[in-house]
Amino acid sequence: MLRHNRSNPNIVLVHGAWADGSSWSKVIPLLQEKGYNVTAVQITLTSLADDVAATRRVLAMQNGPTILVGHSYGGVVITVAGANASNVTGLVYISAYAPDEGEVLGELNGRMPAASGQVNLRPDAEGFLWVDPKAFPESFAQDVDPAQARVMSSVQKPLSASVFGEKVTQAAWKSKPSWYLISEDDRMVNPELERFMAERIGAREVVSIPASHASLVSHPGEVARLITDAANATAKCYSNQVTQ
């Protein structure tokens, strides 16, 4: 039986666009085996405000220090949701957007040439964006087992195009330590943009791996290791603050 080590921080995972909480299914067991209490948020992808609210509800349920992790668009969510959460001791960005205060996702994404997979985004009549199912494996998860990539395509959750215009009101990375994983073969977010964001936020540790956008599926060990590094680094700091 897996038991939560009470000396370990909690870990809250936020998925990105065209995915859901199950995208962390290979990372979660690796963290649980180390004694972490892990919760994956199911965000709506309907608006940044909705997704921040959903994440804050989960953060409010955590007892003690918490590491907040975001993949892809989930990085925008943790940037805002973690700002006023006193129990959040660190942020981990996995192939993720890390906007600044006053920035909008569309502007940030436009700082670098568009990644090749973005050409396969398809809007529906309600203003939600989907990845063309036929192009999903090669655009989103080219290093994932093809059968699994097709399943990921079938269960993808669309992202409201409106989020690209929603202004970020707070940036948690300005007051909390951060870590960043760059996916060098990312076809949904330009790897050079990931590198720029990792440097801008002053990430304490930057890991670069030869992975697709779905790095949490194709390289769960490296992802879990970076999250663990963040947890180890912040746990000692939080403990010192409590005893002072």
Secondary structure by P-SEA (a helix, b strand, c coil): cccccccbbbbbbbbccccccccaaaaaaaaaaaccbbbbbbcccccaaaaaaaaaaaaaacccbbbbbbccaaaaaaaccccccccccbbbbccbbbbcccccaaaaaaccccccccccccccccbbbbcccccccccccccccaaaaaaaaabbbbbccccccccccccccccccbbbbbccccccccaaaaaaaaaaacccbbbbcccccccccccaaaaaaaaaaaaaaaaaaaaaaaac
